[in-house]
């Protein structure tokens, strides 16, 4: 699995490519939590190129959100594919996240 990472100002943008399932979901979650160990993490995850995610990926995103909530911020999701958005809504997890149509809007929301 490929995970693009880009630093835009003080915001780390993750852009995984491919389905977040099994080992790929675990690898993505581990990479995400490495960034969350920083003192003041600001994270956007672009899900534009993720056609599907499994329970491992969902659990990782929820744990990341809970970690950030303890620091009075939220994990921000950008360009969420329709299937991933539906998965988040059907599992009643969507309210835990902030959704943005594009990465730039998500990055600007930290200002």
C-alpha contacts under 8 A as a table, 3 or more apart, distances in Angstrom:
res1	aa1	res2	aa2	distance
1	X	16	X	7.49
1	X	17	X	6.63
1	X	18	X	6.65
1	X	24	X	5.81
2	X	16	X	5.91
2	X	17	X	5.51
2	X	18	X	7.57
3	X	14	X	6.55
3	X	15	X	5.47
3	X	16	X	4.06
3	X	17	X	6.09
3	X	28	X	7.31
4	X	13	X	7.92
4	X	14	X	5.71
4	X	15	X	4.73
4	X	16	X	5.96
4	X	17	X	7.76
5	X	12	X	6.95
5	X	13	X	5.59
5	X	14	X	4.79
5	X	15	X	6.30
6	X	12	X	5.91
6	X	13	X	5.09
6	X	14	X	6.72
7	X	10	X	6.78
7	X	11	X	5.76
7	X	12	X	4.74
7	X	13	X	6.18
8	X	11	X	5.22
8	X	12	X	6.44
8	X	13	X	7.28
8	X	107	X	7.46
10	X	42	X	6.79
11	X	41	X	7.44
11	X	42	X	4.85
11	X	43	X	5.71
11	X	44	X	7.18
11	X	107	X	6.47
12	X	35	X	7.93
12	X	41	X	7.79
12	X	42	X	6.14
12	X	43	X	4.99
12	X	44	X	6.32
13	X	43	X	5.96
13	X	44	X	4.78
13	X	45	X	5.78
13	X	46	X	7.14
13	X	103	X	7.90
14	X	43	X	7.62
14	X	44	X	6.25
14	X	45	X	4.73
14	X	46	X	6.04
15	X	45	X	6.02
15	X	46	X	4.87
15	X	47	X	6.45
15	X	48	X	7.74
15	X	49	X	7.56
16	X	20	X	7.97
16	X	28	X	7.63
16	X	46	X	7.20
16	X	47	X	6.73
16	X	49	X	6.67
16	X	50	X	6.63
17	X	49	X	4.96
17	X	50	X	5.67
18	X	49	X	6.06
18	X	50	X	4.91
18	X	51	X	6.46
18	X	52	X	7.77
19	X	24	X	7.71
19	X	50	X	5.17
19	X	51	X	5.54
19	X	52	X	4.90
19	X	53	X	5.77
20	X	24	X	5.56
20	X	25	X	4.49
20	X	28	X	7.68
20	X	50	X	6.82
20	X	52	X	6.28
20	X	53	X	4.51
20	X	54	X	6.35
20	X	57	X	6.01
21	X	24	X	5.51
21	X	25	X	4.79
21	X	26	X	7.79
21	X	52	X	7.71
21	X	53	X	5.67
21	X	54	X	5.16
21	X	55	X	7.91
21	X	56	X	6.91
21	X	57	X	6.75
22	X	25	X	5.41
22	X	26	X	6.43
22	X	54	X	7.44
22	X	56	X	6.84
23	X	26	X	4.96
23	X	27	X	6.02
24	X	27	X	5.06
24	X	28	X	6.06
25	X	28	X	5.09
25	X	29	X	6.12
25	X	53	X	7.63
25	X	54	X	7.58
25	X	56	X	5.96
25	X	57	X	4.91
26	X	29	X	5.14
26	X	30	X	6.20
26	X	56	X	6.64
26	X	57	X	7.00
26	X	60	X	7.90
27	X	30	X	5.16
27	X	31	X	6.25
28	X	31	X	5.18
28	X	32	X	6.16
28	X	57	X	7.78
29	X	32	X	5.02
29	X	33	X	6.20
29	X	57	X	6.84
29	X	60	X	5.31
29	X	61	X	7.40
30	X	33	X	5.20
30	X	34	X	6.34
31	X	34	X	5.20
31	X	35	X	6.84
32	X	35	X	5.45
32	X	36	X	6.43
32	X	64	X	7.70
33	X	36	X	4.72
33	X	37	X	6.29
33	X	64	X	7.03
34	X	37	X	5.43
34	X	38	X	7.61
35	X	38	X	5.77
35	X	41	X	6.68
36	X	39	X	7.84
36	X	40	X	7.95
36	X	41	X	5.56
36	X	64	X	7.55
36	X	67	X	7.81
36	X	68	X	7.78
37	X	41	X	7.55
38	X	41	X	5.66
41	X	68	X	7.96
42	X	75	X	7.80
42	X	110	X	7.53
43	X	75	X	6.00
43	X	76	X	6.56
44	X	75	X	6.38
44	X	76	X	4.83
44	X	77	X	5.69
44	X	78	X	6.85
44	X	103	X	7.34
44	X	106	X	6.66
44	X	107	X	7.03
45	X	75	X	7.70
45	X	76	X	6.33
45	X	77	X	4.90
45	X	78	X	6.06
46	X	49	X	7.83
46	X	77	X	5.81
46	X	78	X	4.56
46	X	79	X	5.61
46	X	80	X	6.58
46	X	103	X	6.74
47	X	50	X	5.17
47	X	77	X	7.05
47	X	78	X	6.32
47	X	79	X	5.65
47	X	80	X	4.57
47	X	81	X	6.03
47	X	84	X	7.75
48	X	51	X	7.87
48	X	78	X	7.43
48	X	79	X	4.84
48	X	80	X	5.22
48	X	81	X	5.17
49	X	81	X	7.19
50	X	53	X	7.29
50	X	80	X	7.94
50	X	81	X	6.60
50	X	84	X	7.43
51	X	81	X	6.44
51	X	83	X	6.40
51	X	84	X	6.73
52	X	83	X	6.33
52	X	84	X	5.73
53	X	56	X	7.90
53	X	57	X	5.88
53	X	58	X	6.98
53	X	84	X	6.56
53	X	87	X	7.92
54	X	57	X	5.49
54	X	58	X	6.34
55	X	58	X	4.87
55	X	59	X	5.92
56	X	59	X	5.18
56	X	60	X	6.22
57	X	60	X	5.03
57	X	61	X	6.20
58	X	61	X	5.17
58	X	62	X	6.15
58	X	88	X	7.97
59	X	62	X	5.10
59	X	63	X	6.08
60	X	63	X	5.16
60	X	64	X	6.09
61	X	64	X	5.05
61	X	65	X	6.14
62	X	65	X	5.00
62	X	66	X	6.19
62	X	93	X	7.79
62	X	96	X	7.58
63	X	66	X	5.02
63	X	67	X	6.10
64	X	67	X	5.03
64	X	68	X	6.20
64	X	75	X	7.03
65	X	68	X	5.12
65	X	69	X	5.97
65	X	74	X	5.86
65	X	75	X	5.31
65	X	96	X	7.06
65	X	97	X	7.31
66	X	69	X	4.95
66	X	70	X	6.46
67	X	70	X	5.46
67	X	71	X	7.08
68	X	71	X	5.05
68	X	72	X	6.43
68	X	73	X	5.33
68	X	74	X	5.60
68	X	75	X	6.75
69	X	72	X	4.83
69	X	73	X	5.20
69	X	74	X	5.85
70	X	73	X	7.59
74	X	96	X	7.94
74	X	97	X	6.53
74	X	98	X	6.99
75	X	97	X	6.00
75	X	98	X	6.82
76	X	97	X	6.03
76	X	98	X	4.92
76	X	99	X	6.07
76	X	100	X	7.43
76	X	106	X	6.47
77	X	80	X	6.64
77	X	97	X	6.85
77	X	98	X	6.09
77	X	99	X	4.94
77	X	100	X	6.20
77	X	106	X	7.43
78	X	99	X	5.76
78	X	100	X	4.61
78	X	101	X	5.68
78	X	102	X	5.31
78	X	103	X	5.41
78	X	106	X	6.49
79	X	99	X	7.88
79	X	100	X	6.39
79	X	101	X	5.05
79	X	102	X	5.33
79	X	103	X	7.06
80	X	84	X	6.35
80	X	85	X	5.99
80	X	99	X	7.65
80	X	101	X	7.66
81	X	84	X	5.35
81	X	85	X	6.14
82	X	85	X	5.10
82	X	86	X	6.14
83	X	86	X	5.04
83	X	87	X	6.20
84	X	87	X	4.98
84	X	88	X	6.25
85	X	88	X	5.15
85	X	89	X	6.19
85	X	94	X	7.60
86	X	89	X	5.02
86	X	90	X	5.95
87	X	90	X	5.20
87	X	91	X	6.15
88	X	91	X	5.36
88	X	92	X	6.19
88	X	93	X	5.07
88	X	94	X	4.93
89	X	92	X	4.98
89	X	93	X	6.04
89	X	94	X	5.12
90	X	93	X	7.68
91	X	94	X	7.76
92	X	95	X	7.12
93	X	96	X	5.72
93	X	97	X	7.67
94	X	97	X	5.75
95	X	98	X	7.53
99	X	106	X	7.81
100	X	103	X	7.06
100	X	105	X	6.40
100	X	106	X	5.70
101	X	105	X	7.24
102	X	105	X	5.64
102	X	106	X	6.62
103	X	106	X	5.06
103	X	107	X	6.14
104	X	107	X	5.07
104	X	108	X	6.08
105	X	108	X	5.08
105	X	109	X	6.19
106	X	109	X	5.19
106	X	110	X	7.32
107	X	110	X	5.83
107	X	111	X	7.84
108	X	111	X	5.54
